Amino acid sequence: MKRPVLFFVGLLGVGLLVAGLLGFQNVVTDTTATESQKIRIGLPPDPNALPLFILEQRQDDLLPGFELELVSNPAGDPSAMRAMLQNGRVDFAFFNLIGGVRFIEGGLEQLELVAPWVWQGIYLLTPADSSEPENVDGRQVFAAPGLSTPPHVVTERALRAQGIEPKFASTGAGMALLAQARNPQRAPAGIAAPEPLVSLILHRQEAEDWEQQWTISLDPTKELEDRLGVRVPLGAIWSVGDQANQAQREALMAGLEAVIAWLKDPEHHEEAAKIAAQRFDSFFNMPIPEAALLRMLRSERVKWKPADDPAIREAVAAYLREVFDIEPPVGLFSQ
């Protein structure tokens, strides 16, 4: 099995985030291109969808000689996601780093790590009138989309480093969570959630004048990096076996790097939010207001970090050991 040589960080997916909001809708694309000309990518409705939607629209310029095909990733359903990978439906998949490691530990040998540490965007929301993180000590905190996902585990470790021990409860990332979040009688002491769900909550509470107001009280990835000296690579790009050749890998990485550079310019944020809002709706059947995505971009609450950094492997190993208490599987990295 060939291992990827190119090892920078592009964009990834957490394969978990807001999958429960309103469901999925697969996309059908033209099949006239040969397999070597196609780049098929599985993605969930997480922050990586935004730059991938832009790459999709600008593929004639940024992916010359290739055709990009996006496939909705069955986020939140590990067995369905595993089947999608085993059946060869995609060449690349975007989901969280720990999820891919667990697949490899479970015997999914054809999964290869292309680029870790693709994005950051997990936050702890607390009521605006009691915003200090210590106010969640011993109280209920909702983890979206559920327990044992990165929003839960990363936030729990960051709070524990401060001596704060909340009682985490599993919740979806859909309409039921939003209904509870807006009601002071039903709301928890905190919500550990990923983007774009965080920006959606902040947008809707303003637009709909919620009785319960929320604010961001903790960036757990930054907290872990500062307190434990652990760089936090939330997600990754994975290659599925030998289905994609080196030319496809290099073209995808170069295209993603160009999109990320484009997104760093604030002048492009309105256009990016418009493209993403349209495609979240049409591709995932998940309406997310353009204003919420624009808020996310302008606040820089999501960071994509492409980098060819020799410390990345150490960061991945430290993250897996210190945050998830597991050893990196043999063969995770190319030699």
C-alpha positions in Angstrom: 0.0 0.0 0.0 1.4 3.3 -1.0 1.7 6.0 1.7 1.3 9.7 0.8 4.5 11.7 0.6 2.8 15.1 0.8 2.2 15.8 4.5 0.9 19.2 5.1 -2.3 20.1 6.8 -5.2 21.0 4.6 -8.7 20.7 5.8 -10.5 18.0 7.5 -13.8 17.0 9.0 -14.9 16.0 12.4 -17.4 13.6 10.9 -19.7 14.3 13.8 -20.6 17.9 14.2 -24.1 19.0 13.1 -25.1 15.8 11.3 -28.4 15.7 13.2 -29.7 19.2 12.3 -31.9 18.3 9.3 -30.6 15.2 7.6 -28.6 14.5 4.5 -29.0 14.5 0.7 -26.5 12.8 -1.6 -25.4 14.6 -4.7 -25.3 13.1 -8.2 -22.6 14.3 -10.5 -21.6 13.7 -14.1 -19.9 10.4 -14.6 -18.2 11.1 -18.0 -14.7 11.6 -16.5 -12.4 8.6 -16.2 -11.7 7.3 -12.7 -8.1 8.7 -12.8 -9.6 12.2 -13.5 -12.1 12.1 -10.7 -11.4 13.1 -7.1 -14.2 11.7 -4.9 -14.4 13.1 -1.4 -16.6 12.0 1.4 -17.5 14.8 3.8 -19.8 15.4 6.7 -21.6 18.8 7.5 -18.7 20.2 9.4 -16.5 23.3 8.8 -14.5 21.6 6.1 -17.6 21.6 3.9 -17.1 25.3 3.5 -13.7 25.3 1.7 -14.6 22.1 -0.1 -17.7 23.8 -1.5 -15.6 26.7 -2.7 -13.1 24.2 -4.3 -16.0 22.6 -6.0 -17.1 25.8 -7.5 -13.6 26.9 -8.6 -12.3 23.4 -9.6 -11.7 24.5 -13.2 -9.0 26.9 -11.9 -7.8 25.1 -8.9 -8.0 21.4 -10.0 -7.0 21.5 -13.6 -7.4 18.1 -15.3 -9.6 16.7 -12.5 -13.3 16.5 -11.7 -14.3 16.9 -8.1 -17.1 14.8 -6.8 -18.5 15.3 -3.3 -20.2 12.5 -1.5 -22.2 13.1 1.7 -20.6 11.3 4.6 -22.9 9.4 7.0 -21.6 11.3 10.0 -22.7 10.0 13.3 -23.1 6.4 12.0 -19.7 4.6 12.3 -20.9 1.4 10.7 -22.3 3.2 7.6 -19.2 5.3 7.3 -17.0 2.2 7.5 -19.1 0.5 4.8 -18.7 3.6 2.6 -14.9 3.3 2.9 -14.8 -0.4 2.4 -17.0 -0.3 -0.7 -14.7 2.2 -2.4 -17.3 5.0 -2.8 -14.7 7.7 -2.2 -11.0 8.3 -2.8 -10.6 10.6 0.2 -12.6 11.1 3.4 -12.7 14.1 5.8 -13.5 13.2 9.4 -11.9 13.5 12.8 -8.5 12.2 13.6 -9.6 10.0 16.5 -12.3 8.4 14.4 -9.8 7.4 11.7 -7.4 6.0 14.3 -10.2 3.9 15.8 -11.1 2.5 12.3 -7.5 1.5 11.8 -7.4 -0.2 15.2 -10.6 -2.0 14.2 -8.8 -3.5 11.2 -9.7 -1.0 8.4 -6.3 -1.4 6.7 -7.0 0.6 3.6 -7.3 3.9 5.5 -4.3 6.1 5.1 -3.6 9.4 6.9 -2.9 12.1 4.4 -2.9 15.3 6.5 -3.7 15.7 10.2 -4.6 18.9 12.1 -6.8 20.4 9.5 -9.1 22.6 11.5 -9.9 23.9 14.9 -13.4 25.0 16.1 -14.8 23.5 19.3 -16.1 25.8 22.1 -17.9 25.8 25.4 -21.0 27.9 25.5 -22.3 29.1 28.9 -25.2 31.4 29.9 -24.3 35.0 29.2 -25.2 36.0 32.8 -22.9 33.4 34.4 -20.2 33.0 31.7 -17.2 31.8 33.8 -16.3 28.2 33.0 -16.1 27.3 36.7 -19.9 27.7 36.9 -20.3 24.3 35.1 -18.4 22.5 37.9 -20.6 19.6 39.1 -23.4 20.6 36.8 -24.8 19.3 33.5 -23.1 20.2 30.2 -24.5 19.0 26.9 -22.0 17.5 24.5 -23.0 17.9 20.9 -23.3 15.7 19.0 -22.7 13.2 21.8 -20.4 11.6 24.4 -17.0 10.3 23.3 -16.9 12.7 20.4 -14.1 15.3 20.2 -16.3 18.2 21.5 -17.0 16.1 24.6 -13.5 14.7 25.2 -11.5 17.8 24.3 -13.7 20.0 26.4 -13.7 17.6 29.4 -9.8 17.4 29.4 -9.5 21.2 29.1 -11.9 21.8 32.1 -10.2 19.0 34.1 -6.9 20.8 33.7 -8.6 23.7 35.6 -10.0 21.4 38.3 -13.5 21.7 36.8 -15.6 18.5 36.6 -19.0 18.9 35.0 -21.5 16.1 34.3 -21.6 15.6 30.6 -24.7 14.4 28.8 -25.1 13.2 25.3 -27.2 15.3 23.0 -27.8 15.6 19.3 -26.9 18.6 17.2 -30.3 19.2 15.9 -33.5 21.1 16.5 -34.1 19.5 19.9 -30.9 20.9 21.2 -31.8 24.4 19.9 -35.2 24.2 21.6 -33.6 23.4 24.9 -30.9 26.0 24.5 -33.4 28.8 24.1 -35.4 27.9 27.2 -33.9 28.9 30.6 -35.9 26.1 32.4 -34.5 23.4 30.1 -31.1 24.7 29.3 -28.0 23.0 30.8 -25.1 24.9 32.5 -23.1 24.6 29.4 -22.9 23.3 25.8 -19.7 21.8 24.4 -20.2 22.1 20.6 -18.3 22.4 17.3 -18.7 24.9 14.5 -20.8 25.8 12.6 -23.3 24.8 15.4 -21.7 27.4 17.8 -22.2 30.2 15.3 -25.7 29.0 14.4 -26.7 29.2 18.1 -25.2 32.7 18.5 -26.9 33.8 15.3 -30.3 32.4 16.1 -30.4 33.7 19.7 -29.8 37.2 18.3 -32.2 36.9 15.4 -35.0 35.3 17.4 -34.4 37.1 20.7 -34.0 34.0 22.8 -34.9 34.3 26.5 -31.8 32.3 27.3 -28.6 33.9 25.9 -25.3 32.2 25.5 -21.7 33.3 25.2 -18.4 31.5 24.5 -16.5 31.0 27.8 -13.8 28.6 26.7 -11.7 27.6 23.7 -10.8 24.1 24.9 -8.2 23.5 22.2 -6.3 26.7 23.2 -6.7 25.7 26.9 -5.1 22.3 26.3 -2.3 23.8 24.3 -1.5 26.4 26.9 -1.9 24.2 30.0 -0.7 20.8 28.8 1.6 21.8 26.0 -0.4 19.6 23.6 -1.1 20.8 20.1 -4.7 19.7 19.2 -5.1 18.2 15.7 -8.9 17.7 15.7 -9.3 16.2 12.4 -7.7 14.7 9.3 -7.9 14.0 5.6 -7.8 10.3 4.9 -7.0 8.4 1.6 -8.9 5.2 1.0 -6.5 2.5 0.0 -4.8 2.7 -3.4 -7.8 4.2 -5.1 -6.2 7.6 -5.4 -2.9 8.1 -7.1 -0.2 10.5 -6.1 -1.2 13.1 -8.8 -4.8 13.2 -7.3 -3.4 13.7 -3.8 -1.1 16.5 -4.9 -3.8 18.2 -6.9 -6.3 18.0 -4.0 -3.8 19.3 -1.5 -2.7 22.2 -3.8 -6.4 23.1 -4.4 -7.2 23.1 -0.7 -4.1 25.2 0.1 -5.2 27.8 -2.5 -8.8 27.9 -1.1 -7.5 28.4 2.5 -5.3 31.2 1.4 -8.3 32.8 -0.4 -10.4 32.4 2.8 -7.8 34.4 4.8 -8.8 37.6 3.0 -11.8 39.2 4.8 -12.9 40.6 1.4 -13.9 37.1 0.4 -15.9 36.2 3.5 -19.3 37.3 2.2 -18.9 35.4 -1.1 -17.7 32.3 0.8 -20.6 32.4 3.3 -23.1 32.7 0.4 -21.6 29.7 -1.5 -21.5 27.7 1.7 -25.1 28.5 2.7 -26.4 27.5 -0.7 -24.6 24.2 -0.7 -25.3 23.3 2.9 -28.9 23.5 1.9 -28.7 21.8 -1.5 -26.1 19.1 -0.7 -26.9 18.2 3.0 -30.5 19.4 3.0 -29.4 21.5 6.0 -30.3 25.2 5.9 -27.7 27.3 7.7 -28.2 31.0 7.5 -25.5 32.9 5.5 -25.2 35.3 8.4 -24.2 32.5 10.8 -21.5 31.3 8.4 -20.3 34.9 7.9 -20.2 35.3 11.7 -18.0 32.2 11.9 -15.6 33.4 9.3 -15.3 37.0 10.6 -14.7 35.9 14.1 -12.0 33.4 13.0 -13.5 30.7 15.2 -12.6 28.1 12.6 -9.0 27.9 11.6 -7.7 25.7 8.8 -3.9 25.2 9.1 -2.1 23.8 6.1 1.6 23.4 7.0 4.5 21.1 6.3 5.6 21.0 9.9 8.0 18.3 11.2 6.4 18.7 14.6 3.0 17.5 13.3 3.7 13.9 14.0 4.7 14.7 17.6 1.6 16.8 18.0 -0.6 13.9 16.8 1.1 11.4 19.1 0.8 13.7 22.1 -2.9 14.5 21.3 -3.8 10.8 21.1 -1.9 9.9 24.3 -2.7 12.9 26.5 -6.3 13.6 25.4 -7.6 10.2 24.3 -5.2 7.9 26.3 -4.3 5.7 23.2 -1.1 5.0 21.4 -0.8 6.0 17.7 -1.3 2.8 15.7 1.7 1.3 13.8 1.9 2.6 10.3 -0.2 5.7 10.9 2.4 7.9 9.4 4.4 7.4 6.1 8.0 6.5 6.6 
